[in-house]
Amino acid sequence: MYNPDVSLLPHFGRSSACLQALVQRLGPSRRLHMQRDAKTEDTQGLLGGLKSGAESMQQQTCWGSLVKGCCRCCGVSFAVLLLFVLILFIAMGPAAFTYYLDVLKIRQYGYGGAACMASDDDCRTAHGFPGSDTDSTVTWYEEQVRLMEQLPHRLETGDAYRGNELGNVRINDYTWPNIALGSNESVHSRLRPVYDALWGVGATTWSKESVRKSARDFIAQVNDTFTVKEDFSKWVELELHKISLGYDLTPEQLARFLDFQGSATMMIALPEILNPVLSMMSNVQDFISTRKQLIQEYTDIIASDRRGVFDNVSASFRPTMASALVDSLTFAGGLSIPHALTSVFALMYSDQTPAGKAHDVSSLSNEEVERFVFEAVRLFSPVIEFPWMDAKDQRRKLMIQMKALRDPAVWGEHANRFSLKLGGKKPLETYHNYSGIGWVDPANGPEKKGRRWISTPRSRGCPGQDLSLAMVVGFVQEWRSMQHEWHVAEQPEGGISFTGPAYFTPPVSSPFTLSDLAPLQRWTAPTGR
C-alpha cells in the first residue's frame, strides 16, 4: 500500500503546516488523493508564483532602467539648456538678455500686466523693466509730462540722447540702421520743420475735408468684404504717400510697400546676436535691398516735388530726408493709424464690446464720434511707449504712455472702462487737454499755447497728431451711415476680445473680416406664378 511522503509538503510554503495536519487525519486513500491534489495545486501555484515573480522582477528592472535612462536624459538636456542660456547671456550681455526675458513676459501677461508685475510702487514706476538697464514710468501721468517736457533741452545739452529704437523695440542695426526717431540734434533740427510742413496743424498738404473725401472715395470702391486691418493699411498708405510725397501709388507699388511693411516689424526686432546668420539669408538681403530702393525712389520724388515743402532740403540731405519718410510711412503713421482704426471698428462690431450702446456709431453726432475715437485711442493706444537714454548713468528711460492714459488721477476711478462721459460736462475738452501724451506731445518742450505744446525744431513729439486724428475720425464719419449694412464674417477664435488694463494690444493683433449685407438686403426673391 502506498505510504505518502508528507516530508515534501513543508517545501511549498507557510500553508503546508495546515495541510500536514489535515493529511494526518485522513485515511490512507484519501490522504493519497489529497497528497496528490496538494502536490498538483501547490506545484502549479509555485510555478505561477515563480513566473509572476520573474515577470515582476523583469518589469521592475525595465522600469528602473527606464527611470534611470530618463533621469540621465533629462539631466543631459537640462545641462545643455543651461549651457545654451549661459552662452546667450555672455554673448548678449545682461541688459539685452534680461530685455528679451521681459519680452517673453510681455507676451504672456500683456504689456500692462508685465509692467505692473515689475513695479514695487503700485504700477507707477518699474525699475529694471523691460531689461535691467531700463527705468520705466508707468501709470503716472504727471511725471511722464514733466520728464518729456525736459527732454528737448536735455538732448540739446547732451545730458540725454536717443538710440536706434522704436518705442520698446531695440532695432537691429543691421536690418534697419539709424531710424530717424533716434537722430542727433543736428539732423533732427533739419527734419522737424519739414515734418511740420507735411503733417502739422498749418500744413497745406492736407485738410480735414480732403482726408474725409479720400476716405469716402476709398470706401466707395470696397467690394462685399472688408478685412480689418489690412484694408485700413491700404487706405492709410495711399493717403500718407499722397500727403507726404505728393505721389499716387500704383496697385503694384502699394502691394510691394505693404509686403515690405509686413516684414519690417519682424526684421527690426531680430536680436543682433543673429547678425552673422542674417547676412547669409536671402529674404533678409531682399528686405534690405527693398529699403534701399525705396530710399532712392523717394529721394528722386523729393527732388522733383513742386509743392514747396522740400525747397530747403539740399541735394546732399535728400537721402536722409527720404530715409526719414520711409521710417514714418512704415512705422509711425503707417502702423499707428491702422491700429487706431482697428480699435475703433473692434469696439463697433465686437459682440464683447465694452462700449455698450455707444458702439452704434451710426446714431452718434460728429462730436460724439470724435469722443468715441479719443476713447478708443485712450484705452488702446497706438503709441505704447517713448524711450531715450540718460547720458550720465547710461540708463534707458521709458515712458509707457498707454498706462498714463489710464491714470485714475486724470481719468477718474473708472479709468479702465470705456465711457464717452469722462471729464463731466466737457468731455471733449478733457480729451484735448490730456490725450496729447498719447502722441508724446509734451516732448515738444515746456512751452504751451492753450492746451497744446508748441512745436519747434527741437521738438520730439509726434508732428502728425492732428493728421492722424483727422484720418481716423474722417473714416469713421464716412462709414457710420452704413455700419449696420456690414457684419462680422470671420473673426479670431474666441471672438474680438478686450483684455483691459493688462493690455495685450487687443484687438489689433488679430484681424477680422466684415461682410456687406446690403447686396442680400437689396436682393428680391422671384415671385411664383
HELIX and SHEET records of a PDB file:
HELIX    1   1 VAL A    6  PHE A   12  5                                   7    
HELIX    2   2 SER A   16  GLN A   24  1                                   9    
HELIX    3   3 PRO A   28  TYR A  109  1                                  82    
HELIX    4   4 TYR A  111  MET A  117  1                                   7    
HELIX    5   5 TYR A  141  THR A  157  1                                  17    
HELIX    6   6 ALA A  180  GLY A  182  5                                   3    
HELIX    7   7 GLU A  185  TRP A  199  1                                  15    
HELIX    8   8 LYS A  208  ALA A  220  1                                  13    
HELIX    9   9 GLU A  230  LEU A  245  1                                  16    
HELIX   10  10 PRO A  251  MET A  267  1                                  17    
HELIX   11  11 GLU A  272  LEU A  274  5                                   3    
HELIX   12  12 ASN A  275  LEU A  278  1                                   4    
HELIX   13  13 SER A  282  SER A  304  1                                  23    
HELIX   14  14 ARG A  318  ASP A  327  1                                  10    
HELIX   15  15 SER A  328  ALA A  332  3                                   5    
HELIX   16  16 GLY A  333  TYR A  349  1                                  17    
HELIX   17  17 GLY A  356  HIS A  359  5                                   4    
HELIX   18  18 VAL A  361  SER A  363  5                                   3    
HELIX   19  19 ASN A  366  LEU A  379  1                                  14    
HELIX   20  20 GLN A  401  ALA A  404  1                                   4    
HELIX   21  21 PRO A  408  TRP A  411  1                                   4    
HELIX   22  22 PRO A  427  TYR A  434  1                                   8    
HELIX   23  23 SER A  435  TRP A  439  5                                   5    
HELIX   24  24 ASP A  441  ASN A  444  5                                   4    
HELIX   25  25 GLN A  465  TRP A  479  1                                  15    
HELIX   26  26 ARG A  480  GLU A  485  5                                   6    
HELIX   27  27 GLY A  500  ALA A  502  5                                   3    
HELIX   28  28 ALA A  518  ARG A  522  1                                   5    
SHEET    1   A 5 THR A 125  HIS A 127  0                                        
SHEET    2   A 5 THR A 134  THR A 137 -1                                        
SHEET    3   A 5 ARG A 396  MET A 399  1                                        
SHEET    4   A 5 PHE A 386  ASP A 390 -1                                        
SHEET    5   A 5 ALA A 160  TYR A 161 -1                                        
SHEET    1   B 2 GLU A 165  LEU A 166  0                                        
SHEET    2   B 2 VAL A 169  ARG A 170 -1                                        
SHEET    1   C 3 THR A 225  VAL A 228  0                                        
SHEET    2   C 3 PHE A 512  ASP A 516 -1                                        
SHEET    3   C 3 TRP A 486  GLU A 490 -1                                        
SHEET    1   D 2 LYS A 448  LYS A 449  0                                        
SHEET    2   D 2 ARG A 452  TRP A 453 -1                                        
END                                                                             
